Amino acid sequence: MKPDIIVANPFHPDHMAALAEAFTPHLMSEARDQTAFLAALADKARGICTSVAPITAQMIAALPRLEIIAAMTVGVDHIDLAAARARSIAVTNAPDVLTDDVADLGMVLLLCVARRIVAADRYLREGHWREAQFPLANKVGGATLGILGLGRIGLAVARRAEAFGMRIVYHARGRRLDVSYPFYDNLVAMARAVDYLMVNCPGGAATRHLVNAEVIDALGKDGALINIARGSVVDEPALVKALLEGRLGGAGLDVFAEEPKVPEALFALDNVVLTPHVASGTRATRLAMGRLMVDNLLAHFSGRQLLSRCA
């Protein structure tokens, strides 16, 4: 008999087919009443798979037979890990497979902000080039990039930035012994010393508003913030205020505090580049992320070691 699992949000057809082949999937996104949906599955559901749908303590408590939560994402701040640990429920994520794509987008945002690519595109399309040359932008080579969080993605960003001739420094929970980049144990001090600050650390309560008004002011009117991590890491109202008041030179943002809601005040700013949380959004990578999620579920229910357990 196939194990019953809850599919918290829709996935690619290939992943849905793989889930249906091995499991009995129940689509939570089709439920009008989530409480009734969970109650009906209380004695059956043994697994949950999710990408962005929150998995709360209340949901976990409603499913006494739950054994595993498999996430398609690398970040798991949308899952109540404490509630899962209290019940010894395995949690898996999808590291590594998205590292290159996320690092690529981080550099794209940095380059777009520095060279004002989006503004230049609009300038040309609106016919202004016939009237005057586009204003000069900022040079990337020789600039200093401060990386907040030097994990897999942070290291991939550093390698790319080095290829552009940038100087790399970083701030993390502790100094890494396997890199030679200068380490700052104080984020404000690092922000004051860099031209660009790229956020790569995990989301969650421990990093909420780590990039606060003090950090933003330290980055200053000649600096720019790039966020490819989680919107919660940055104090979004403080960021918007600094940009509107000209106290921050620019920003490249792929993530936001209340997605898909984005502060409309940012829309009119030429020094801000916005993308709708697409850092891992290539066909190959999303397929690989979903496949890893499915493979973790298959491993669990066949008694094999999980491929990427994170909690």
Stockholm file with secondary structure:
# STOCKHOLM 1.0

chainA/1-311         MKPDIIVANPFHPDHMAALAEAFTPHLMSEARDQTAFLAALADKARGICTSVAPITAQMIAALPRLEIIAAMTVGVDHIDLAAARARSIAVTNAPDVLTDDVADLGMVLLLCVARRIVAADRYLREGHWREAQFPLANKVGGATLGILGLGRIGLAVARRAEAFGMRIVYHARGRRLDVSYPFYDNLVAMARAVDYLMVNCPGGAATRHLVNAEVIDALGKDGALINIARGSVVDEPALVKALLEGRLGGAGLDVFAEEPKVPEALFALDNVVLTPHVASGTRATRLAMGRLMVDNLLAHFSGRQLLSRCA
#=GR chainA/1-311 SS CCCEEEECSCCCHHHHHHHHHHSEEEEGGGCSCHHHHHHHTTTTEEEEEESSSCBCHHHHHTCTTCCEEEESSSCCTTBCHHHHHHTTCEEECCCSTTHHHHHHHHHHHHHHHHHTHHHHHHHHHTTGGGTSCCCCCCCCTTCEEEEECCSHHHHHHHHHHHHTTCEEEEECSSCCTTCCSCBCSCHHHHHHHCSEEEECSCCSGGGTTCBCHHHHHHHCTTCEEEECSCGGGBCHHHHHHHHHTTCSCEEEESCCTBTTBCCGGGTTCTTEEECCSCTTCSHHHHHHHHHHHHHHHHHHHTTCCCSSBCC
#=GC SS_cons         CCCEEEECSCCCHHHHHHHHHHSEEEEGGGCSCHHHHHHHTTTTEEEEEESSSCBCHHHHHTCTTCCEEEESSSCCTTBCHHHHHHTTCEEECCCSTTHHHHHHHHHHHHHHHHHTHHHHHHHHHTTGGGTSCCCCCCCCTTCEEEEECCSHHHHHHHHHHHHTTCEEEEECSSCCTTCCSCBCSCHHHHHHHCSEEEECSCCSGGGTTCBCHHHHHHHCTTCEEEECSCGGGBCHHHHHHHHHTTCSCEEEESCCTBTTBCCGGGTTCTTEEECCSCTTCSHHHHHHHHHHHHHHHHHHHTTCCCSSBCC
//
